[in-house]
């Protein structure tokens, strides 16, 4: 059964809408809103069984945590794995820029996740620690070198990025790993909910916080990035934020280069520009 047929079956006569954003992922998750009474719900159809299991386990471990999306049920052992969620809202931080109140809420949610018991998430994987980050920075830069010509990364910038020290990382905590503005949903009452947990694992809290601040500054504005840190209760130092951003940019460029090999597109200019600015700040 394909995703649309499954959505039609679960909707059972109710109207449904495909919310899936186009991506280059080979095994893409699909998202539908079902206009069920009295309240709409979201249906997620997973591209892989691993994502379904990881997200379900993370949400079970984080049940009751402030601002974490609520899973209502589903079947992750079916031929096509799926979950139903309480609808977190039709907007995101990226669609409501420069709203400090929403930024504060996002920061508090991220802190609540990091303050949760990491033991409940410990069987997701061995997790990510400071030693892993230091090794992966080196590995990521080596992989990035393979695609320099393809992505328009000149040799001087590459060498400058490679020379940036690995960022500081504390002990792993339960982490989202991709707290982008698009993953902070907002409803009509201004409530913020963190969604999309299929990449959750144990990781240094600096991973989430630095990535949230970096992406918020780009897609939601500096006011939101500042408020997010205030809500979290920690402000990332400029040098450490720059080091983490170099790492995040390098990972994104490698991922984009590998994905875009399948469709022939090669517009990497924005991420390369962000890498350039991060390298300058880190220096």
C-alpha positions in Angstrom: 0.0 0.0 0.0 1.4 3.4 -0.9 1.3 6.5 1.4 -1.7 8.2 -0.1 -3.8 5.0 -0.1 -2.8 4.5 3.6 -3.8 8.1 4.4 -7.1 7.6 2.7 -7.8 4.4 4.7 -6.9 6.0 8.0 -8.9 9.2 7.2 -11.9 6.9 6.8 -13.9 9.5 4.9 -12.5 12.6 6.6 -10.7 15.2 4.4 -6.9 14.9 4.3 -4.1 17.0 2.9 -0.6 16.0 1.9 1.9 18.3 3.8 5.1 16.6 2.6 7.8 19.0 1.7 9.8 18.1 -1.5 13.2 16.7 -0.6 15.9 14.8 -2.4 15.8 12.0 0.1 15.6 8.6 -1.5 13.3 7.1 1.2 11.2 10.1 2.2 8.8 10.3 5.1 5.3 11.5 4.1 3.1 13.8 6.3 -0.6 14.3 6.0 -3.1 16.4 8.0 -6.4 14.6 8.6 -9.3 16.9 9.4 -10.8 14.7 12.0 -13.4 16.0 14.5 -13.2 17.5 17.0 -9.5 18.2 16.3 -7.3 17.5 13.3 -4.4 15.0 13.6 -1.2 14.5 11.7 -0.4 11.2 10.0 3.3 10.4 9.4 4.2 7.6 7.0 7.8 6.6 7.4 10.3 6.1 4.7 12.2 3.5 6.7 11.5 1.3 9.7 14.5 2.5 11.5 13.1 6.1 11.6 9.8 4.9 12.8 11.3 3.0 15.7 13.7 5.7 16.7 11.0 8.4 16.7 8.5 6.2 18.6 11.1 5.3 21.3 12.2 8.9 21.7 8.6 10.1 22.1 7.8 7.4 24.6 10.9 8.3 26.6 10.1 12.1 26.5 6.3 11.7 27.1 5.1 14.6 29.2 8.2 16.8 28.4 7.2 20.4 27.7 6.6 21.2 24.1 7.4 17.7 22.7 4.9 16.5 20.0 2.3 14.0 21.3 2.1 10.6 19.5 -1.5 9.3 19.6 -0.8 5.8 18.2 0.1 4.0 15.0 1.7 0.8 13.8 5.5 0.8 13.4 5.6 -2.9 12.6 3.3 -2.8 9.6 4.6 -3.2 6.1 4.3 0.6 5.8 5.1 2.1 9.3 3.0 5.0 10.4 2.2 7.2 13.4 -0.7 9.6 14.4 0.2 12.8 16.2 -1.8 15.6 17.9 -1.8 18.5 15.4 0.9 20.9 16.7 -0.2 23.7 14.4 -0.1 25.0 10.8 2.9 27.3 11.1 6.5 27.2 12.2 9.2 29.5 13.6 10.5 29.9 10.0 7.1 31.3 8.9 6.8 33.7 11.9 10.2 35.5 11.9 11.5 37.9 14.6 9.0 36.8 17.2 10.9 36.8 20.5 8.1 35.1 22.5 8.2 32.1 20.2 12.0 32.1 20.4 11.8 32.0 24.2 9.4 29.0 24.1 11.6 27.2 21.7 14.6 27.6 24.0 12.6 26.4 27.0 11.5 23.3 25.1 15.1 22.5 24.1 16.3 22.9 27.6 13.5 20.6 28.9 14.6 17.9 26.5 18.2 18.2 27.6 17.2 18.1 31.3 15.2 14.9 30.8 16.6 11.5 32.0 19.1 10.3 29.3 18.8 6.8 30.6 15.3 6.6 29.0 16.9 7.2 25.6 20.1 5.2 26.0 19.1 2.3 23.9 18.6 4.4 20.7 22.4 4.1 19.9 25.7 4.4 21.7 25.2 8.2 21.3 27.5 11.0 20.4 30.2 12.3 22.9 33.0 14.7 22.7 35.5 12.1 21.4 33.0 11.1 18.7 32.6 14.8 17.7 36.3 15.4 17.4 36.8 12.3 15.2 33.8 13.1 13.1 35.0 16.7 12.4 38.1 15.2 10.8 36.1 12.6 8.9 33.6 15.2 7.7 36.3 17.5 6.4 37.9 14.6 4.5 34.6 13.8 2.9 34.0 17.4 2.1 37.3 17.6 0.2 35.9 15.0 -2.3 33.2 17.5 -3.3 35.1 20.8 -3.3 34.9 21.2 -7.0 31.3 20.2 -7.2 30.1 22.6 -4.5 32.4 25.6 -5.5 34.5 25.5 -2.3 37.9 27.0 -3.1 41.1 25.5 -1.6 41.9 28.4 0.7 38.4 28.3 2.4 38.6 24.5 2.7 42.0 24.6 4.4 40.8 27.4 6.7 37.7 25.4 7.7 39.8 22.2 8.2 42.1 24.2 10.5 39.3 25.2 12.8 39.4 23.3 16.1 36.7 20.8 17.0 34.0 22.4 19.1 33.7 21.9 22.8 31.2 19.2 23.8 29.9 18.2 27.2 28.4 14.8 28.3 25.6 13.5 26.0 22.0 14.1 26.9 18.8 13.2 25.1 18.9 15.3 22.0 16.7 16.1 18.9 19.8 16.7 16.7 17.9 18.8 14.1 16.1 21.6 16.0 15.6 23.8 12.9 12.9 26.5 12.8 10.8 24.3 10.5 10.7 21.7 13.2 9.2 24.1 15.8 5.5 24.1 15.0 3.3 26.9 16.1 -0.5 26.8 16.5 -3.1 29.5 16.4 -2.7 30.2 20.1 1.1 30.7 19.8 1.9 27.4 21.5 5.3 25.9 20.2 5.9 22.2 19.7 9.1 20.5 18.7 8.4 17.8 16.0 10.3 15.4 13.8 12.1 13.1 16.2 13.4 10.4 13.9 17.0 11.4 14.3 16.9 11.7 18.1 19.8 10.2 20.0 22.2 11.0 22.9 24.4 13.9 22.0 26.1 16.9 23.6 23.5 19.6 24.3 25.8 22.0 22.5 25.0 20.2 19.3 21.3 21.0 19.5 21.7 24.5 20.9 24.3 25.6 18.4 22.4 24.3 15.5 19.1 25.8 16.7 20.8 29.2 17.2 22.6 29.0 13.8 19.5 28.0 11.8 17.2 30.4 13.7 19.5 33.3 12.9 19.2 32.5 9.2 15.5 31.4 8.9 13.7 33.2 11.8 16.0 36.2 12.4 18.5 37.3 15.1 15.8 38.3 17.5 14.5 34.7 17.6 18.1 33.3 17.9 18.8 35.6 20.9 15.4 34.8 22.5 16.0 31.1 22.0 19.2 31.3 24.0 17.5 33.3 26.7 14.7 30.7 27.0 17.3 27.9 27.1 19.2 29.7 29.9 22.6 29.6 28.2 24.2 31.9 25.6 26.7 30.2 23.3 30.0 32.0 23.2 30.9 33.5 19.8 34.0 31.3 19.3 32.2 28.0 20.2 29.2 28.9 18.1 31.5 29.6 15.2 33.3 26.2 15.6 30.0 24.3 15.9 28.7 26.2 12.8 31.7 25.3 10.7 31.0 21.6 11.6 27.3 21.9 10.9 28.0 23.6 7.6 30.5 21.0 6.6 28.0 18.2 7.4 25.3 19.9 5.4 27.5 20.4 2.4 28.5 16.8 2.4 24.9 15.7 2.7 23.7 18.1 0.0 26.5 17.0 -2.4 25.7 13.4 -1.9 21.9 13.9 -2.3 22.2 16.2 -5.3 24.3 13.7 -7.2 21.0 12.0 -7.9 19.2 15.0 -9.5 22.0 17.0 -11.1 21.3 20.3 -9.2 24.4 22.0 -7.7 23.4 25.2 -5.9 25.5 25.3 -2.7 26.3 29.0 -2.6 24.3 29.8 0.5 25.9 27.1 2.7 29.3 27.9 1.4 28.8 31.6 2.3 27.7 30.5 5.8 30.8 28.4 6.1 32.9 31.4 5.1 31.4 33.6 7.8 31.7 30.9 10.5 35.4 30.3 9.6 36.1 34.1 9.9 34.4 34.2 13.3 36.2 31.1 14.5 39.5 32.6 13.6 
